[in-house]
Amino acid sequence: MSNTTMELQRVSSKVNIKHCSLCLGTTEYYCHDCKGELCRFCKEMHVDILDIRYHNVTVYRGKFNNVPTHENCTEHPDKVIEMNCEQCDIPVCSHCRKHQLHKLGNIRATYQNKLLQFNNIYINIGCQSIYNAQVLLNKLKSDFTSCHKDIDQLKTAMVSMSKRLKNSLNNVQGEISLKYKYFLVCRFLRKKKKMKRNIARIQKYEHRYEKSANRPVQFLRFIKTVHLPQIQDTPHLSQHCLLSLTQKINTGDMIELLSEIKITGSGKQRQAGNELLPTLMSSPVLQKSLSVTGVEFCYHISSVTSDRVWVSDWNNVSLIDTAAGNTIYRLTDYSELESGNHTVNSESELIYIDDNANISKLSTDMKTTTLLIDKTDPVWTPVCVYYSPSSGDLLVGMNIYNRHTGLFIGKVMRYNVSCQPTQTIPQHNTPNNLYQSPRFITENNNGDVVVSDSARRAVVVTSRKGIHRFSYKGPRSSGPRLSPRGICTDVMSHILLCDGITNTVQMLSKDGKLLKYLLTDQSPGISYYAPYGLSYDFNTHCLWVESESPRDANESTLSVYRYINRHPAILDQK
């Protein structure tokens, strides 16, 4: 054996190739939640499974949590960057004088905050955007396969249409020829008649002139009393008529016939439709259930991330870390209403109704409060609020008390991204008694405004334009039918409703038909009495449910359920 061969064996024996935890592929990624080493293929499958899609998956070197290396300043290469200018949002060193009067933050803390901020974006790209693109790719493949058949059918239709067009042109040509011939004959007959009259008149003059020849007196009288015909008295006759195509001949049946075959393209962007992505599970599965200490009676839930939610009770709104089970922040400046008085926008900021009936916004770092909508109307009081992810609008449910009737009257106001009012429901063509006490409000995928009205004991649904579509008053036709509480919608446009009469979470279709009792007071994770607060997380497709607890209890129970999964056929095609 040569020295070169022995040396190669020694080198190869020292190479340790790490294999994937799930297959024999080469390890490229590491899941910090599963503690598993993954190859590229298993990593793609890993982020497609809904239950684990939000696991923290990084490249393999991220497993070791190495301390970031020191980096030198571009303007001062001999100095290490230790700060970040918050005003300019750029890393700086201690010698960057133009930033010394600005607010500076620690570069490590800024790095961790930015990493956390963009981590969700990265996860959404990996587990949502790429997945949707794969669905669209499969649809495009199907379109490519079927397009040849569609083109053949179109060619056959065009051949048939061309024959019909040729026959129509022949018919039109024959019809125009007959009309043109009749027109010319009539015109020539009129000219002939006119010429005969003129010839007869001239011959009359000629005859009288001949009779007066050699008779001076008669001739003088003739020329004095009779006006002899001049050239201008001869009728003007055109030589012939030329056929011209008028607008009436160019249009009409020809355009209608040629318009029957159309090749059009939709102006909407192709999207992975909701009907293809999710599928209903046979029964909901409890993912986790936790007791939240310090929240006496949870009325409303607003999901922020897969492990952070805002919950409200009698005293405050609390931000809960559901992974650790502790309270991160408590907001006390809010209206103490048994309603959906808070929501979360696309920037993960809390929007809530404060104790002065204004609508305010709390920043993600819980340090800054911004007034969005000032309560300038002394009559109408905001009761519930909802942020629309699709449009960025705010939907605000309001009511007033009518002292004469002893009843409440409600309405829904829509505000745009600039917090300017753009719509009022009910409108002039909707009954004024549409709402009485809108306690919870949400918006469906089709633009419907869904309101849980406790006074009307119904779920009132209007279209995006404010037209009343239906009111759901419960499954029974008599007796106390519904006590509506928390409400939300899911990715499949179902309406999910907590009912205090049946102590259930009911699933309705987008048209108000009861589909099933999704949860009951006997379901795992539903403690004490009945479910009250609801929130659907569109990122994880999980349902957050809060069940009632005794009034003297100093804790509340939050449960997370999965009842929607991704369609397995889509995953198989990857």
RODO-2510 file (C-alpha; in nm, 4 decimals, decimal comma):
residues 574
     n   res          X          Y          Z
     1     m     0,0000     0,0000     0,0000
     2     s     0,1403     0,3350    -0,1006
     3     n     0,1932     0,6262     0,1372
     4     t    -0,0614     0,8337    -0,0568
     5     t    -0,3348     0,5708    -0,0091
     6     m    -0,2640     0,5392     0,3637
     7     e    -0,2779     0,9173     0,3999
     8     l    -0,6185     0,9323     0,2256
     9     q    -0,7586     0,6634     0,4558
    10     r    -0,6408     0,8513     0,7622
    11     v    -0,8078     1,1720     0,6358
    12     s    -1,1391     0,9996     0,5495
    13     s    -1,1525     0,8225     0,8839
    14     k    -1,1484     1,1597     1,0601
    15     v    -1,4463     1,2981     0,8645
    16     n    -1,7686     1,2624     1,0644
    17     i    -2,0769     1,3219     0,8500
    18     k    -2,3810     1,3934     1,0682
    19     h    -2,7005     1,2371     0,9440
    20     c    -3,0540     1,3688     0,9744
    21     s    -3,2510     1,2538     1,2779
    22     l    -3,5354     1,1375     1,0513
    23     c    -3,3509     0,9944     0,7501
    24     l    -3,0023     0,9274     0,6179
    25     g    -2,9661     1,2726     0,4633
    26     t    -2,6868     1,5121     0,5522
    27     t    -2,7614     1,7425     0,8446
    28     e    -2,7983     2,1071     0,7427
    29     y    -3,0507     2,2429     0,9962
    30     y    -3,1268     2,2194     1,3650
    31     c    -3,4654     2,2501     1,5424
    32     h    -3,4209     2,4124     1,8823
    33     d    -3,7653     2,2963     1,9989
    34     c    -3,7438     1,9304     1,8925
    35     k    -3,3650     1,9128     1,9500
    36     g    -3,3501     1,7363     1,6145
    37     e    -3,0969     1,7543     1,3340
    38     l    -3,2597     1,7868     0,9904
    39     c    -3,1634     1,7614     0,6279
    40     r    -3,3037     2,0061     0,3722
    41     f    -3,5982     1,7851     0,2722
    42     c    -3,7006     1,7035     0,6308
    43     k    -3,6670     2,0702     0,7205
    44     e    -3,9173     2,1631     0,4465
    45     m    -4,1594     1,8964     0,5701
    46     h    -4,0973     2,0076     0,9292
    47     v    -4,2237     2,3615     0,8723
    48     d    -4,5278     2,2370     0,6758
    49     i    -4,6789     2,0499     0,9715
    50     l    -4,9127     2,2884     1,1536
    51     d    -4,8382     2,1628     1,5045
    52     i    -4,4659     2,2312     1,4730
    53     r    -4,4521     2,4919     1,1978
    54     y    -4,3444     2,7654     1,4422
    55     h    -4,0532     2,5708     1,5828
    56     n    -3,7267     2,7597     1,5757
    57     v    -3,5352     2,5936     1,2896
    58     t    -3,1952     2,7409     1,2029
    59     v    -2,8878     2,6374     1,0120
    60     y    -2,6910     2,3783     1,2037
    61     r    -2,4288     2,6166     1,3381
    62     g    -2,7083     2,8022     1,5177
    63     k    -2,7303     2,5045     1,7554
    64     f    -2,4241     2,6133     1,9504
    65     n    -2,5483     2,9647     2,0408
    66     n    -2,2110     3,1177     1,9756
    67     v    -2,1578     3,4704     2,1036
    68     p    -2,1638     3,7055     1,8025
    69     t    -1,8173     3,8148     1,7007
    70     h    -1,7058     4,1735     1,7428
    71     e    -1,7369     4,3805     1,4289
    72     n    -1,5396     4,6912     1,3475
    73     c    -1,6850     5,0246     1,2418
    74     t    -1,6672     5,1053     0,8706
    75     e    -1,5713     5,4691     0,9397
    76     h    -1,3302     5,3841     1,2242
    77     p    -1,1828     5,0435     1,1376
    78     d    -0,9825     5,0206     1,4584
    79     k    -1,2945     5,0624     1,6780
    80     v    -1,5488     4,7950     1,7693
    81     i    -1,9193     4,8655     1,7198
    82     e    -2,0909     4,8523     2,0590
    83     m    -2,3998     5,0727     2,0131
    84     n    -2,6906     5,1236     1,7784
    85     c    -2,8279     5,4684     1,6940
    86     e    -3,2028     5,4390     1,7512
    87     q    -3,2758     5,7590     1,5595
    88     c    -3,0785     5,6615     1,2474
    89     d    -3,1206     5,2865     1,3081
    90     i    -2,7599     5,2034     1,2221
    91     p    -2,4728     5,0479     1,4250
    92     v    -2,2126     5,2990     1,5472
    93     c    -1,8975     5,3040     1,7564
    94     s    -1,7980     5,5448     2,0323
    95     h    -1,6068     5,7657     1,7856
    96     c    -1,9037     5,8323     1,5530
    97     r    -1,9513     6,1898     1,6702
    98     k    -2,2520     6,2800     1,4565
    99     h    -2,4569     6,0254     1,6524
   100     q    -2,3435     6,1243     2,0012
   101     l    -2,6465     6,3493     2,0574
   102     h    -2,8831     6,0757     1,9404
   103     k    -3,0352     5,8071     2,1580
   104     l    -2,8027     5,5062     2,1571
   105     g    -2,8816     5,1496     2,2536
   106     n    -2,6735     4,8422     2,3232
   107     i    -2,5885     4,6629     1,9992
   108     r    -2,6454     4,3164     2,1526
   109     a    -2,9913     4,4066     2,2851
   110     t    -3,0856     4,5675     1,9539
   111     y    -2,9638     4,2581     1,7705
   112     q    -3,1763     4,0303     1,9866
   113     n    -3,4858     4,2491     1,9442
   114     k    -3,4451     4,2681     1,5662
   115     l    -3,3784     3,8958     1,5518
   116     l    -3,7004     3,8301     1,7417
   117     q    -3,8917     4,0803     1,5274
   118     f    -3,7852     3,9304     1,1943
   119     n    -3,7896     3,5707     1,3137
   120     n    -4,1678     3,5551     1,2681
   121     i    -4,1317     3,6958     0,9155
   122     y    -3,8742     3,4310     0,8340
   123     i    -4,0948     3,1574     0,9789
   124     n    -4,3943     3,2819     0,7779
   125     i    -4,1873     3,2710     0,4611
   126     g    -4,0704     2,9184     0,5320
   127     c    -4,3954     2,7636     0,6481
   128     q    -4,6631     2,9778     0,4798
   129     s    -4,5387     3,1589     0,1695
   130     i    -4,3384     2,8659     0,0308
   131     y    -4,6242     2,6288     0,1070
   132     n    -4,8758     2,8506    -0,0734
   133     a    -4,6363     2,8829    -0,3672
   134     q    -4,6185     2,5032    -0,3842
   135     v    -4,9978     2,4876    -0,4000
   136     l    -5,0016     2,7412    -0,6827
   137     l    -4,7315     2,5464    -0,8638
   138     n    -4,9447     2,2330    -0,8503
   139     k    -5,2405     2,4286    -0,9893
   140     l    -5,0231     2,5656    -1,2704
   141     k    -4,9096     2,2137    -1,3576
   142     s    -5,2730     2,1074    -1,3787
   143     d    -5,3511     2,4091    -1,5982
   144     f    -5,0621     2,3238    -1,8298
   145     t    -5,1902     1,9682    -1,8687
   146     s    -5,5443     2,0761    -1,9469
   147     c    -5,4593     2,3751    -2,1673
   148     h    -5,3935     2,1592    -2,4769
   149     k    -5,7421     2,0134    -2,4582
   150     d    -5,8897     2,3591    -2,4090
   151     i    -5,6999     2,4926    -2,7121
   152     d    -5,8250     2,2061    -2,9317
   153     q    -6,1818     2,2797    -2,8253
   154     l    -6,1274     2,6474    -2,8993
   155     k    -5,9890     2,5688    -3,2452
   156     t    -6,2974     2,3583    -3,3239
   157     a    -6,5233     2,6390    -3,2080
   158     m    -6,3309     2,8908    -3,4188
   159     v    -6,3617     2,6726    -3,7330
   160     s    -6,7359     2,6453    -3,6766
   161     m    -6,7565     3,0173    -3,6173
   162     s    -6,5618     3,0924    -3,9377
   163     k    -6,8118     2,8903    -4,1414
   164     r    -7,0993     3,0790    -3,9840
   165     l    -6,9178     3,4043    -4,0538
   166     k    -6,8651     3,3126    -4,4205
   167     n    -7,2329     3,2233    -4,4640
   168     s    -7,3328     3,5466    -4,2971
   169     l    -7,1049     3,7475    -4,5255
   170     n    -7,2535     3,5767    -4,8340
   171     n    -7,6038     3,6519    -4,7099
   172     v    -7,5147     4,0121    -4,6398
   173     q    -7,3478     4,0448    -4,9815
   174     g    -7,6562     3,9091    -5,1617
   175     e    -7,8894     4,1294    -4,9607
   176     i    -7,6802     4,4412    -5,0292
   177     s    -7,6631     4,3562    -5,4045
   178     l    -8,0423     4,3353    -5,4295
   179     k    -8,0910     4,6599    -5,2415
   180     y    -7,8269     4,8351    -5,4536
   181     k    -7,9828     4,7115    -5,7814
   182     y    -8,3318     4,8264    -5,6759
   183     f    -8,1934     5,1612    -5,5706
   184     l    -8,0200     5,2205    -5,9049
   185     v    -8,3234     5,1130    -6,1141
   186     c    -8,5530     5,3510    -5,9262
   187     r    -8,3075     5,6345    -5,9637
   188     f    -8,2612     5,5796    -6,3371
   189     l    -8,6400     5,5679    -6,3925
   190     r    -8,6780     5,9035    -6,2204
   191     k    -8,4039     6,0541    -6,4368
   192     k    -8,5617     5,9094    -6,7548
   193     k    -8,9004     6,0626    -6,6707
   194     k    -8,7431     6,3993    -6,6007
   195     m    -8,5521     6,3957    -6,9292
   196     k    -8,8696     6,3109    -7,1296
   197     r    -9,0523     6,6118    -6,9809
   198     n    -8,7635     6,8393    -7,0693
   199     i    -8,7435     6,7070    -7,4294
   200     a    -9,1182     6,7584    -7,4751
   201     r    -9,0896     7,1222    -7,3606
   202     i    -8,7998     7,1911    -7,5954
   203     q    -8,9874     7,0330    -7,8873
   204     k    -9,2837     7,2612    -7,8104
   205     y    -9,0609     7,5666    -7,8371
   206     e    -8,9133     7,4351    -8,1589
   207     h    -9,2568     7,3797    -8,3104
   208     r    -9,3803     7,7377    -8,2320
   209     y    -9,0557     7,8802    -8,3626
   210     e    -9,0977     7,6974    -8,6933
   211     k    -9,4598     7,8198    -8,7334
   212     s    -9,3528     8,1854    -8,6947
   213     a    -9,0938     8,1591    -8,9706
   214     n    -9,1422     8,4311    -9,2429
   215     r    -9,4027     8,5977    -9,0190
   216     p    -9,2344     8,8965    -8,8574
   217     v    -9,5239     9,0027    -8,6347
   218     q    -9,5909     8,6532    -8,4990
   219     f    -9,2172     8,5926    -8,4408
   220     l    -9,1767     8,9180    -8,2470
   221     r    -9,4774     8,8369    -8,0294
   222     f    -9,3390     8,4828    -7,9748
   223     i    -8,9987     8,5888    -7,8499
   224     k    -9,1549     8,8655    -7,6349
   225     t    -9,4044     8,6456    -7,4554
   226     v    -9,2172     8,3143    -7,4320
   227     h    -8,9016     8,2549    -7,2263
   228     l    -8,6687     8,0395    -7,4291
   229     p    -8,5003     7,7533    -7,2448
   230     q    -8,1399     7,8163    -7,1386
   231     i    -7,8622     7,5730    -7,0455
   232     q    -7,9329     7,6118    -6,6756
   233     d    -8,2866     7,4918    -6,7303
   234     t    -8,1530     7,1521    -6,8350
   235     p    -8,1783     6,9157    -6,5356
   236     h    -7,8501     6,8110    -6,3769
   237     l    -7,8076     6,4344    -6,3932
   238     s    -7,5239     6,2494    -6,2213
   239     q    -7,3554     5,9794    -6,4187
   240     h    -7,4086     5,6900    -6,1688
   241     c    -7,4118     5,6009    -5,7993
   242     l    -7,1192     5,4504    -5,6074
   243     l    -7,1775     5,1983    -5,3271
   244     s    -7,0194     5,2900    -4,9877
   245     l    -7,0154     5,0943    -4,6605
   246     t    -7,1836     5,2867    -4,3838
   247     q    -7,1381     5,2427    -4,0094
   248     k    -7,4633     5,0510    -3,9972
   249     i    -7,3273     4,7924    -4,2389
   250     n    -6,9936     4,7602    -4,0482
   251     t    -7,1537     4,6882    -3,7133
   252     g    -7,4633     4,4992    -3,6102
   253     d    -7,4760     4,1271    -3,6514
   254     m    -7,1118     4,0998    -3,7608
   255     i    -6,9765     4,2362    -3,4325
   256     e    -7,2184     4,0279    -3,2276
   257     l    -7,1141     3,7143    -3,4125
   258     l    -6,7417     3,7804    -3,3811
   259     s    -6,7791     3,8568    -3,0091
   260     e    -6,9103     3,5114    -2,9198
   261     i    -6,5556     3,3705    -2,8802
   262     k    -6,3509     3,5507    -2,6181
   263     i    -6,0120     3,4825    -2,4648
   264     t    -5,9932     3,6758    -2,1398
   265     g    -5,7679     3,6821    -1,8369
   266     s    -5,8741     3,7531    -1,4820
   267     g    -5,7546     4,0797    -1,3353
   268     k    -5,7115     3,9216    -0,9926
   269     q    -5,3858     3,7765    -0,8771
   270     r    -5,3820     3,3979    -0,8644
   271     q    -5,3833     3,2828    -0,5023
   272     a    -5,3806     2,9563    -0,3165
   273     g    -5,7488     2,9368    -0,2288
   274     n    -5,8551     2,8568     0,1244
   275     e    -6,0622     2,5680    -0,0022
   276     l    -5,7434     2,3847    -0,1077
   277     l    -5,5159     2,4506     0,1883
   278     p    -5,7089     2,3452     0,5016
   279     t    -5,9258     2,0509     0,5884
   280     l    -6,1521     1,9929     0,8903
   281     m    -6,0447     1,7301     1,1383
   282     s    -6,2991     1,4753     1,2573
   283     s    -6,2898     1,6263     1,6071
   284     p    -6,0895     1,9025     1,7759
   285     v    -5,7687     1,8064     1,9531
   286     l    -5,6598     1,9806     2,2725
   287     q    -5,3070     2,1145     2,2184
   288     k    -5,2513     2,2608     2,5637
   289     s    -5,4403     2,3997     2,8592
   290     l    -5,3064     2,6328     3,1261
   291     s    -5,4311     2,8228     3,4277
   292     v    -5,3626     3,1953     3,4241
   293     t    -5,3207     3,3322     3,7738
   294     g    -5,4459     3,6842     3,8424
   295     v    -5,7119     3,6769     3,5685
   296     e    -6,0386     3,6276     3,7526
   297     f    -6,2822     3,6026     3,4644
   298     c    -6,1564     3,6160     3,1076
   299     y    -6,4009     3,7883     2,8724
   300     h    -6,1931     3,8336     2,5604
   301     i    -5,8763     3,6987     2,3964
   302     s    -5,6552     3,8606     2,1313
   303     s    -5,3830     3,6410     1,9874
   304     v    -5,0422     3,7999     1,9240
   305     t    -4,8160     3,5026     1,8451
   306     s    -4,8360     3,1279     1,8947
   307     d    -4,7238     3,1711     2,2560
   308     r    -4,8495     3,5204     2,3466
   309     v    -5,2094     3,6376     2,3943
   310     w    -5,3837     3,9359     2,5508
   311     v    -5,6703     3,8453     2,7874
   312     s    -5,9077     4,0788     2,9723
   313     d    -6,1073     4,0436     3,2935
   314     w    -6,2759     4,2791     3,5421
   315     n    -5,9613     4,4676     3,6318
   316     n    -5,7080     4,4750     3,3495
   317     v    -5,5811     4,3459     3,0180
   318     s    -5,2912     4,1044     3,0607
   319     l    -5,0285     3,9849     2,8136
   320     i    -4,9743     3,6155     2,8834
   321     d    -4,6734     3,4068     2,7876
   322     t    -4,8498     3,0771     2,7245
   323     a    -4,5229     2,8858     2,6903
   324     a    -4,4077     2,9756     3,0410
   325     g    -4,7555     3,0363     3,1845
   326     n    -4,6721     3,3760     3,3363
   327     t    -4,7936     3,7336     3,2915
   328     i    -4,5629     3,9663     3,0977
   329     y    -4,7552     4,2925     3,1281
   330     r    -5,0777     4,4271     3,2775
   331     l    -5,2699     4,7227     3,1331
   332     t    -5,5029     4,8930     3,3788
   333     d    -5,6118     5,1923     3,1685
   334     y    -5,8994     5,0242     2,9884
   335     s    -6,2786     5,0091     2,9936
   336     e    -6,4169     4,7460     3,2279
   337     l    -6,6662     4,5962     2,9870
   338     e    -6,7719     4,2355     2,9360
   339     s    -6,6971     4,2624     2,5680
   340     g    -6,4360     4,2403     2,2946
   341     n    -6,2762     4,5673     2,3995
   342     h    -5,9299     4,4988     2,2553
   343     t    -5,7678     4,3666     1,9387
   344     v    -5,4201     4,3292     1,7866
   345     n    -5,3076     4,4882     1,4595
   346     s    -5,0657     4,3552     1,1977
   347     e    -4,7713     4,5098     1,3878
   348     s    -4,8622     4,3094     1,7013
   349     e    -4,9680     4,6299     1,8782
   350     l    -5,2609     4,6243     2,1200
   351     i    -5,5608     4,8413     2,0249
   352     y    -5,8088     4,8846     2,3091
   353     i    -6,0906     5,0958     2,4522
   354     d    -5,9527     5,2897     2,7482
   355     d    -6,1360     5,4004     3,0625
   356     n    -6,2299     5,7325     2,8958
   357     a    -6,4018     5,5497     2,6086
   358     n    -6,1233     5,6508     2,3700
   359     i    -5,9587     5,3990     2,1394
   360     s    -5,5850     5,3824     2,2025
   361     k    -5,2861     5,1815     2,0848
   362     l    -5,0080     5,0294     2,2959
   363     s    -4,6691     4,9765     2,1314
   364     t    -4,5081     4,6325     2,1229
   365     d    -4,2515     4,7329     2,3858
   366     m    -4,5397     4,8439     2,6140
   367     k    -4,3784     5,1875     2,6596
   368     t    -4,5818     5,4155     2,4332
   369     t    -4,9583     5,4746     2,4197
   370     t    -5,1104     5,6511     2,1192
   371     l    -5,4609     5,7954     2,0983
   372     l    -5,6263     5,6718     1,7782
   373     i    -5,9924     5,7751     1,8077
   374     d    -6,1065     6,0404     2,0535
   375     k    -6,4542     6,0027     2,2000
   376     t    -6,5998     6,3351     2,0962
   377     d    -6,9597     6,2064     2,0694
   378     p    -7,1231     6,2365     2,4136
   379     v    -7,4056     5,9987     2,3160
   380     w    -7,2533     5,6921     2,1528
   381     t    -7,0201     5,4753     2,3624
   382     p    -6,7725     5,2309     2,2041
   383     v    -6,8203     4,8776     2,3357
   384     c    -6,6067     4,6510     2,1159
   385     v    -6,3310     4,6902     1,8581
   386     y    -6,1776     4,4709     1,5865
   387     y    -5,8790     4,5199     1,3558
   388     s    -5,9303     4,3916     0,9993
   389     p    -5,6082     4,2280     0,8709
   390     s    -5,7275     4,2422     0,5087
   391     s    -5,7955     4,6174     0,4912
   392     g    -5,6322     4,7636     0,8029
   393     d    -5,9693     4,9134     0,9031
   394     l    -6,1016     4,9324     1,2576
   395     l    -6,4551     4,8124     1,3249
   396     v    -6,6026     4,9654     1,6398
   397     g    -6,9318     4,8526     1,7932
   398     m    -7,1200     5,1280     1,9807
   399     n    -7,4494     5,1716     2,1624
   400     i    -7,6681     5,4273     2,3418
   401     y    -7,9437     5,3904     2,5994
   402     n    -8,2903     5,5118     2,4996
   403     r    -8,4613     5,6354     2,8168
   404     h    -8,8038     5,6465     2,6548
   405     t    -8,8063     5,2819     2,5458
   406     g    -8,5688     5,1504     2,8083
   407     l    -8,3686     4,9729     2,5357
   408     f    -8,0238     5,0036     2,3871
   409     i    -7,9629     5,0984     2,0240
   410     g    -7,6413     4,9878     1,8570
   411     k    -7,4352     5,0618     1,5488
   412     v    -7,0996     4,9696     1,3924
   413     m    -6,8519     5,2322     1,2724
   414     r    -6,5701     5,1597     1,0272
   415     y    -6,2489     5,3657     1,0431
   416     n    -5,9716     5,3575     0,7821
   417     v    -5,5969     5,3339     0,8477
   418     s    -5,5956     5,7094     0,9198
   419     c    -5,8687     5,6551     1,1815
   420     q    -6,1205     5,8535     0,9780
   421     p    -6,4842     5,7254     0,9763
   422     t    -6,5748     5,5732     0,6399
   423     q    -6,8929     5,3744     0,7074
   424     t    -7,1821     5,3448     0,9489
   425     i    -7,3918     5,0297     0,9909
   426     p    -7,6923     5,0317     0,9811
   427     q    -7,7310     5,2495     0,6727
   428     h    -8,0391     5,4233     0,5387
   429     n    -8,1580     5,1011     0,3720
   430     t    -8,1082     4,8862     0,6837
   431     p    -8,3476     4,8699     0,9825
   432     n    -8,2496     5,1048     1,2645
   433     n    -8,3017     4,8279     1,5186
   434     l    -8,0407     4,6034     1,3563
   435     y    -7,8244     4,6129     1,6716
   436     q    -7,9010     4,6721     2,0364
   437     s    -7,5861     4,5825     2,2246
   438     p    -7,2948     4,4712     2,0019
   439     r    -7,0570     4,3039     2,2481
   440     f    -6,8147     4,1220     2,0191
   441     i    -6,7315     4,1971     1,6573
   442     t    -6,5237     4,0355     1,3839
   443     e    -6,4945     4,0250     1,0041
   444     n    -6,5194     3,7178     0,7819
   445     n    -6,3031     3,6358     0,4809
   446     n    -6,5818     3,7410     0,2418
   447     g    -6,6027     4,0860     0,4032
   448     d    -6,9097     4,0152     0,6184
   449     v    -6,9278     4,2053     0,9475
   450     v    -7,0205     3,9574     1,2218
   451     v    -7,1560     4,0906     1,5507
   452     s    -7,2444     3,9067     1,8705
   453     d    -7,5382     4,1053     2,0103
   454     s    -7,6244     4,0056     2,3666
   455     a    -7,9421     4,2190     2,3897
   456     r    -8,0893     4,0827     2,0659
   457     r    -7,9674     3,7326     2,1623
   458     a    -7,8441     3,6813     1,8107
   459     v    -7,5451     3,6856     1,5802
   460     v    -7,6128     3,9666     1,3314
   461     v    -7,4279     3,9493     1,0002
   462     t    -7,4137     4,2244     0,7359
   463     s    -7,2276     4,2411     0,4067
   464     r    -6,9208     4,4564     0,3471
   465     k    -7,1561     4,7281     0,2187
   466     g    -7,3643     4,7154     0,5379
   467     i    -7,6630     4,5228     0,3981
   468     h    -7,8228     4,2840     0,6476
   469     r    -7,7628     3,9222     0,5399
   470     f    -7,8984     3,7112     0,8269
   471     s    -7,9371     3,6857     1,2027
   472     y    -7,8598     3,3553     1,3737
   473     k    -8,0719     3,3054     1,6861
   474     g    -7,9733     2,9559     1,7874
   475     p    -8,0540     2,5964     1,6938
   476     r    -8,3968     2,5809     1,8570
   477     s    -8,7159     2,7397     1,7265
   478     s    -8,8719     2,8288     2,0645
   479     g    -8,7690     2,9274     2,4142
   480     p    -8,4385     3,0913     2,5113
   481     r    -8,2396     3,0106     2,2014
   482     l    -7,9057     3,1873     2,2268
   483     s    -7,6859     3,3775     2,4661
   484     p    -7,4049     3,4919     2,2350
   485     r    -7,0631     3,5637     2,3784
   486     g    -6,7175     3,5553     2,2213
   487     i    -6,7065     3,5216     1,8442
   488     c    -6,4458     3,4789     1,5709
   489     t    -6,4012     3,3420     1,2180
   490     d    -6,1453     3,0977     1,0787
   491     v    -5,9533     3,0460     0,7559
   492     m    -6,2426     2,8457     0,6043
   493     s    -6,4899     3,1331     0,6683
   494     h    -6,6654     2,9474     0,9498
   495     i    -6,8253     3,1576     1,2220
   496     l    -6,7319     3,0307     1,5700
   497     l    -6,9565     3,1350     1,8568
   498     c    -6,9670     3,0807     2,2317
   499     d    -7,3243     3,0216     2,3521
   500     g    -7,4195     3,0557     2,7186
   501     i    -7,7460     2,8604     2,6788
   502     t    -7,6060     2,5357     2,5421
   503     n    -7,2599     2,5958     2,6970
   504     t    -7,0992     2,5171     2,3620
   505     v    -6,8752     2,6565     2,0931
   506     q    -7,0896     2,6406     1,7799
   507     m    -6,9590     2,6327     1,4239
   508     l    -7,1706     2,8129     1,1636
   509     s    -7,1262     2,8379     0,7898
   510     k    -7,0642     3,1811     0,6392
   511     d    -7,4379     3,1858     0,5515
   512     g    -7,5536     3,1207     0,9092
   513     k    -7,6231     2,7468     0,9007
   514     l    -7,5338     2,5513     1,2157
   515     l    -7,2738     2,2928     1,1146
   516     k    -7,1767     2,1340     1,4458
   517     y    -7,1098     2,1819     1,8152
   518     l    -6,7330     2,2121     1,8033
   519     l    -6,6855     2,2135     2,1829
   520     t    -6,9102     2,1525     2,4829
   521     d    -6,8678     2,1927     2,8574
   522     q    -6,7635     1,8260     2,8607
   523     s    -6,4767     1,8736     2,6157
   524     p    -6,1208     1,8357     2,7472
   525     g    -5,9790     2,1683     2,8553
   526     i    -6,3194     2,3274     2,9308
   527     s    -6,3172     2,3723     3,3086
   528     y    -6,5865     2,4794     3,5507
   529     y    -6,8798     2,6106     3,3487
   530     a    -6,8964     2,7208     2,9853
   531     p    -6,6664     2,8691     2,7188
   532     y    -6,6785     3,2477     2,7004
   533     g    -6,3851     3,4073     2,5151
   534     l    -6,2659     3,3040     2,1679
   535     s    -5,9748     3,3904     1,9392
   536     y    -5,8570     3,2250     1,6195
   537     d    -5,4880     3,2395     1,5295
   538     f    -5,4616     3,2628     1,1499
   539     n    -5,0905     3,1825     1,1643
   540     t    -5,1120     2,8529     1,3507
   541     h    -5,4815     2,7797     1,2700
   542     c    -5,5441     2,7151     1,6396
   543     l    -5,8466     2,8190     1,8437
   544     w    -5,7979     2,9858     2,1823
   545     v    -6,0845     2,9267     2,4227
   546     e    -6,1444     3,0635     2,7709
   547     s    -6,3959     2,8857     2,9908
   548     e    -6,5844     3,0436     3,2792
   549     s    -6,4470     3,0138     3,6287
   550     p    -6,6074     3,0833     3,9692
   551     r    -6,6346     3,4527     4,0528
   552     d    -6,4146     3,4166     4,3601
   553     a    -6,1406     3,2289     4,1751
   554     n    -5,8172     3,4154     4,1122
   555     e    -5,7351     3,2292     3,7933
   556     s    -5,8777     3,1498     3,4530
   557     t    -5,8292     2,8578     3,2150
   558     l    -5,7005     2,9019     2,8615
   559     s    -5,7106     2,6106     2,6198
   560     v    -5,5749     2,5757     2,2671
   561     y    -5,7429     2,3452     2,0154
   562     r    -5,6660     2,2304     1,6657
   563     y    -5,9618     2,1382     1,4472
   564     i    -5,8142     2,2414     1,1100
   565     n    -5,5192     2,0764     0,9413
   566     r    -5,3439     2,1144     0,6104
   567     h    -5,4718     1,8992     0,3294
   568     p    -5,2568     1,5826     0,3246
   569     a    -5,2713     1,5587    -0,0550
   570     i    -5,0825     1,8872    -0,0815
   571     l    -4,8040     1,7649     0,1450
   572     d    -4,7707     1,4423    -0,0527
   573     q    -4,6986     1,6367    -0,3699
   574     k    -4,3884     1,8084    -0,2341
***
